[in-house]
Amino acid sequence: MIDGGRPLQGVVTISGAKNSAIALIPAAILAESEVILDNLPILSDVAVYSEILEELGASVSWSGSQMRIDPSRILSIPMPNGPVKKLRASYYMMGALLGRFKEATIGLPGGCNFEPRPIDQHIKGFEALGATVTNEHGSIHLYAKELRGAKIYLDVSSVGATINIMLAASRAKGSTIIENAAKEPEIIDVATLLNSMGAVIKGAGTETIRIEGVTEMHGCRHSIIPDRIQAGTYMIAAAATRGDVVIDNVIPKHLEALTAKLLEMGVGIEELDESIRVIGKARYGHVDVKALIYPGFPTDLQSPMTSLLTQAEGVSVLSDFVYSSRFKHVPELVRMGAKIRVEGRSAIIEGNKLNAAKVKATDLRAGAALVIAGLTVEDGITEVTGVEYIDRGYDNLVINLRQLGAEVWRENE
Ligand code: EPU
């Protein structure tokens, strides 16, 4: 429930990155001793992942932002159903278990279904490393007598496929080269953890990643990078409410594409080493935004940005070149009075004031977009349902927004 119309003001501290965390937790499977992860976000997806690891026999203890994973007693138990179905990122179990045990059975992933999300590039990578991959009644079964390094060219620079291949190839025989690899900061974070565990990975963050397989990996301690999407969401919320917010514990470089667009609209931005201050203004100009792979504008901020662009003067065009139809938030924003039409992979947004309505989050970032829209509404209470999606990716959203002066609370339906 959001009683909007109040400018956000104050400081918000960003937690560790969700999309790193849900790759780093399964990566721990590759170690033979305890892995300690710090700066972990407190999210339902993280809880599901710890459940998955416990089912496999790992000992997991999670307290606050720290998780200790002892994978020494893990077995590659088939997991066709159960918690793997709740997460899209359960596909990382394939790379991790294949790497350590050369065998895995994992139910096809669930998660946010905003459009078909194939995993053909993951499978192509596993097969190139020597695995046989079959689909058995909706579960993927992977088996390799031996994993051998290979040269793999990705048809699309997929984050998931790049990480999954790094996981499996870390324990393959010989060298693997991934060409056209994804360059997202989360890839570097995973490579950093794997290297601390004894892997030999070079080039993460560029389009060519080289991995020398090793026979054994060990535990280590690793601190997760800040969540650039969570940070970007608060930056957008601060601008949309014409507030003044310092977003702390961020890597400003990771947010350059967003910062550039906010500046172009007329939002005030001050960057420090580990924080960004966003100073809202009374009027914003329209801009065109193209969501692309990193370092382009992130697709995960495309929906929140749609809400902000309803507050700009004139017509903005926002296109998503990563996902062609990630626009389920648009009909909900239209219920709030937004003037938006979708044409192909673009949303055409004409700025105007929004009104309160009852709206439904259909995925994580669509949920964030609706909350931001609600924060801009001057009269009336916006009711957002489907908040379980928001819990998957935003650590303490309601508490943080309340600390920034918003009137936001949760009610059971
Ligand atoms: N793709 C393929 N084949 C594949 C894999 C991907 O065609 O085998 C296509 C996808 O359909 C998409 C593009 O490649 O058009 C990029 O997909 P990618 O594989 O990079 O996405 P992902 O790894 O499944 C991660 C994040 C997403 C984020 C995307 C893009 C995780 C768990 N998820 O997904 O995050 O949108 O990268 O940056 O890391 C979110 O946080 O809300 C979220 C959906």
Residues whose N, C-alpha, C, O or C-beta is under 5 A from the ligand:
A	BS01	EPU	N19 A89 P116 R117 P118 I119 D120 Q121 H122 V156 S157 S158 V159 G160 A161 T299 D300 V322 Y323 L364 R365
